[in-house]
Structure formats: C-alpha cells, structure tokens
Amino acid sequence: MARNMMRFLIFVTLLAFCRGQGELGDLDSVIKQIFGDPNSQTTANPLPQASTLVPGISDNEVGDKSCKMEDGRIGECVRYYLCNANNSVITDGVGIIDIRVRDGPCASYMDTCCLPPDTRDISNPITPPPTTQTQRQGCGWRNIEGVGFRITGDKDGESKFGEFPWMVAVLNSDYVDPRIEPVNDNEPNGQKLNVYVGGGSLIHPSIVLTAAHNVAGAEALVARAGEWDTQTTKEIYPHQDRDVARIEVHKDFNKGNLFYDIALLFLAKPMDLTPNVGVVCLPPPRERVPGGTRCFASGWGKDKFGKEGRYQVILKKVEVPVVERSTCQTQLRNTRLGHFFELHTSFMCAGGEAGKDTCKGDGGSPLSCPIEYEKDRYMQSGIVAWGIGCGEDGTPGVYVDVSNLRNWIDDKVAGAGYDPMTYTI
C-alpha cells in the first residue's frame, strides 16, 4: 500500500556489502546481513530485531547519539521507553509519538532526547502495566489505542502499534522467485531482492491464514507477527519470526481465476502471544457479514496500482463497507470483466469508495469485521484476493469468503492436530 526509496536503500546496502566482499558472493549471506537470520526466534523483550521490508538503522550504525534539549543542555537520544523524565513519556511507559516528526533532535522519531541521569538501561525499560485489553481471553481483540505508546500524525491511514495483533507479514526466505521486482528500476535484469510476499493472519499460535496465490509453489517461507513500522526496531515489544514447516493450499485453487484462493501455513514453532501478537476469530460456516458492515483491511501493500504506487512503511488500515454479492457482481460487470462475469462462490466483496481500497502487495491480508454486540472484538471475514485497479469509485475489491470456506479450514486444522476452538467465537 515508499517503494523507490525502499529500493534505493536496499540497493545501496547491497552494493556496499558486496563491494566489501570483493564479489557478489552468497546471496543468502547478503540477505541475512541486511534483514537478519529468518531462522532466529524472538522473545517478548525490547531488544533490537531485524526489519521486515527494508533495512532499518541499527543502534550500532548510529555514531553520535548526543542531542540538545529545549533548554540547551546536551542529552542522549534513547528509545522513548528508556527515559525517566521527558515531557513526552508517561511513567507507565505509554509515550506519545509523532510519526511525522523526522527532523527533531534525534534521527529516529521513536527516540527522545534524554539527560544521562534519567536514562534507563535497555534491560530495564518503562513497560506499560497489563490492561483490561491485554488481559482479555479468546480471539479477535483489536487494540484500538495501540500498545505501549500512542501516536499522532496518523493522517494517512496508519494503524496504531499492535492495533491488529493478528496481522502477519509473509516473507520468502529462498530469494530465488523470478516474479519479484528488481531492486533498481534502471537495471531490470540486475540483482533482485525477494523478501515480502504478502499479508496473512494468525488464527492459531502455529497457523497463518493467507491467500494461495502468494504461497502456492513456495519452498521456504517465514511468517512475521507483531511487525508495525518496517524501518525501525525500536518498538517496546518486538516482532516474532517463525519458519513455515508446511503449506496447505486448497485442492481446487485455480491460479488463473483465483477460485478457492486460500492457504494455511503451519509454523515450525508457535508464536508467543504477547500484547502485539494475538489470534483473530473466524466467522461461523456460511454466515456472511451483512452488506454495509464496515470492516478494516490492513497491509503494507502499495497505495496505488502500477509503477507510481509505493509500498507502505507503517502498517496501513482502511475502513471499507461490505458489498452484497449481487450488487458487487453488477458493479464488476461494468468494468472490463464484461456483462457476463459471474462472481464465484468462494469470493465476497468490500469497498467501492473512492480512494479506499487494498492494492498490490496486500494479497493474503485480512479483512476484519466487528463481531456483533462485542466491543473491540473482530473476526476475519475476508482475505485480500484481487480487484480492478485500486481505490476506484464504484468498484469493490474482491476477497476470499472465509465463512464459505470455514469448514475447509477446520478440517485442515483439526487434521493437523490443532484445535479450531482457538479461532472460534
């Protein structure tokens, strides 16, 4: 949903590393140098982690961390939860972070200028106490206000940190897929970096739900939960990476028309459920969400289709209305699909409002709809599948109908020895 800048950063990092090696060398080593080892497991502590989509700046790469306080005194740039006395940090660990501030006293908007006597060690951060929100039992709890800090400047659909704790980034760890776009637009046949595949959702600590068109035929995937801003690793709770041990694609998936575009990723090791990592609920079999229900689609995909579109750095969200099947089919027939187009039963629709849509790179991401009579609780009614353009007025986006395929999900989950009650409302 800034791709040119992302490509430039990746290209420069690759070039610098490769020159240091004297030759291109092993691509896996290059990728690990930039993004870290995808096989490493993370735990819920605020230690530096690798970035998802683009190489961030690690603390070790920043030389001078000195900064000037408003009163002229010299301080040190530290993560917002490592400063005891700063006017933007509350004592319970909840900071107020302006995601638009890129020219303050510190290089990162996640850092604050702090006097040395007030600086805490990273092993002893100011952590927010448990809240009713984090103590809730069961699936589908959305963190409306985020987790660990609040943000301002979110004027372009940015989600809060941990707002959708079931959101997963699916990464490719074999780096050989020829479909990936080149790092440098001016060298279409040059070095390609294959990392971000698409979105997914956590329906069980060991299972990710995604679109088949993202993962069919893949050999080495990694699921990342708890990610938010892909260019920083300074959030108070880290993301978690898990290798995908097995991919289950629907037997009737058709890559030509995307019928039954659904897949399950079984993880080699379960995710740890933390304030920013949780499980989403799924709707009961064949219980479709009524038309007009406003749901949230989330992802890091492009903001518009084509070369002009830019992949997003911070996880975006867009609120879209569910569109009844008959209405959706009629609207899609008014596009290049033609007057004889028939919407397959494995699909549902949402959107159709100008400027509000999912787009390239969002495939596999969840469409999360509110559960009736339960405040802040959501179920995943759809999986981003396809659309005609992005954000075109009157043209809904097309999603996999999760309720219509719930029985298939239950069958595969139970058959693998896991409990479907984990995602049952």
Secondary structure, DSSP 8 states (H G I E B T S, - for coil): --HHHHHHHHHHHHHHHHHHHTS---HHHHHHHHH--TT----SS------SSS----GGG----EEE-TTS-EEEEEEGGGBSS-TTB-TTS-EEEETT--SSSSSSTTEEEE-GGGB--TTS-------HHHH--SS-B--TT-SSEEEE---SSB--TTSSTTEEEEEESS---TTS-BSSTT-TTS-B---EEEEEEEEETTEEEE-HHHHTT-S-EEEEES--BTT---SSS--EEEEEEEEEE-TT--TTT-TT--EEEEESS----BTTB---BB--TT----TT-EEEEEES-BSSSSTT--B-SB-EEEEEEEE-HHHHHHHHHTTTT-TT----TTEEEEE-STT----TT-TT-EEEEE-TT-TTBEEEEEEEEE-SSSS-TT-EEEEEETGGGHHHHHHHHHHTT--GGGGB-
